[in-house]
Amino acid sequence: YLLKTAIHEVTNEGLDLKIIVFPNPAKEVLTVNVNTTGLKYVALITVVGQKIYESNESSNIFEINTASLSSGIYTLKIASTNGVVSKQIVIK
């Protein structure tokens, strides 16, 4: 039994926005750690543009339940007052 998982850290030049996403690929829960001020929202979007998760909370850690989602590639979008960052996420 081999468990493959990854922690992705995303930083953007010019934006005060640091994101850690794990595991990727996700099976049951996707954890998103956002280190920024002025967070507007965190969203998970399908390849056809359907928003299946959105949170406007001012939290730094989000746990997204992915157990009921179909396998595939999704876009994680994080917006703050400094800009928007998108990250490809794989759900198994």
C-alpha positions as MATLAB code, in Angstrom:
seq = 'YLLKTAIHEVTNEGLDLKIIVFPNPAKEVLTVNVNTTGLKYVALITVVGQKIYESNESSNIFEINTASLSSGIYTLKIASTNGVVSKQIVIK';
ca = [
       0.000    0.000    0.000;
       1.557    3.236   -1.126;
       0.066    6.593   -0.218;
       1.011    9.384   -2.577;
       0.167   12.880   -1.450;
       1.554   16.320   -1.959;
       1.600   19.617   -0.177;
       1.575   22.534   -2.552;
       2.647   25.981   -1.496;
       1.633   28.822   -3.769;
       3.056   32.307   -3.477;
       2.512   35.098   -5.929;
       4.881   37.933   -6.652;
       3.259   41.255   -5.895;
       0.433   39.688   -3.867;
       0.467   39.366   -0.107;
      -0.971   35.873   -0.448;
       0.505   32.536    0.630;
      -1.501   29.322    0.208;
      -0.765   25.763    1.311;
      -3.021   23.061   -0.173;
      -2.950   19.386    0.795;
      -3.334   16.618   -0.117;
      -3.312   16.960   -3.864;
      -4.723   14.671   -5.149;
      -7.490   14.691   -2.526;
      -9.888   11.866   -1.797;
     -12.017   12.803    1.226;
     -10.883   16.205    2.520;
      -8.903   19.022    0.941;
      -7.215   21.354    3.427;
      -6.460   24.904    2.366;
      -4.301   27.137    4.561;
      -4.417   30.792    3.482;
      -2.057   33.370    4.945;
      -3.258   36.795    3.843;
      -5.118   39.849    5.005;
      -8.358   40.918    3.374;
      -9.519   37.415    2.364;
     -12.706   37.651    0.272;
     -13.504   34.027   -0.547;
     -12.262   30.490   -1.195;
     -14.052   28.540   -3.949;
     -13.804   25.137   -5.630;
     -14.975   25.114   -9.250;
     -15.586   22.290  -11.749;
     -14.109   22.260  -15.263;
     -17.459   23.511  -16.609;
     -17.433   26.486  -14.237;
     -19.899   25.234  -11.617;
     -19.033   26.526   -8.143;
     -19.399   23.546   -5.799;
     -17.864   25.114   -2.694;
     -17.544   28.698   -1.535;
     -16.690   30.205    1.811;
     -16.596   33.878    2.725;
     -15.367   33.195    6.259;
     -12.424   35.179    7.546;
     -10.696   31.957    8.612;
      -7.174   30.957    7.590;
      -7.839   27.207    7.379;
     -10.557   25.618    5.260;
     -11.406   21.916    5.142;
     -13.391   21.073    2.030;
     -15.242   17.740    2.026;
     -14.416   16.103   -1.308;
     -15.711   12.573   -0.565;
     -18.889   13.012   -2.635;
     -17.210   14.725   -5.595;
     -16.568   12.983   -8.895;
     -12.963   12.198   -9.744;
     -11.375   14.843  -11.923;
      -9.623   18.181  -12.060;
     -11.058   21.172  -10.224;
      -9.945   24.774   -9.797;
      -9.381   26.197   -6.348;
      -9.815   29.965   -6.431;
      -8.767   32.221   -3.548;
      -9.533   35.931   -3.653;
      -8.276   38.669   -1.355;
      -8.184   42.431   -1.542;
      -4.734   41.991   -3.129;
      -5.866   39.786   -6.030;
      -6.989   36.304   -7.066;
      -5.005   33.060   -7.174;
      -6.135   29.862   -8.928;
      -4.722   26.367   -8.375;
      -5.546   23.095  -10.125;
      -6.722   20.372   -7.722;
      -7.134   16.660   -8.486;
      -9.950   14.762   -6.786;
      -9.710   10.951   -6.771;
];
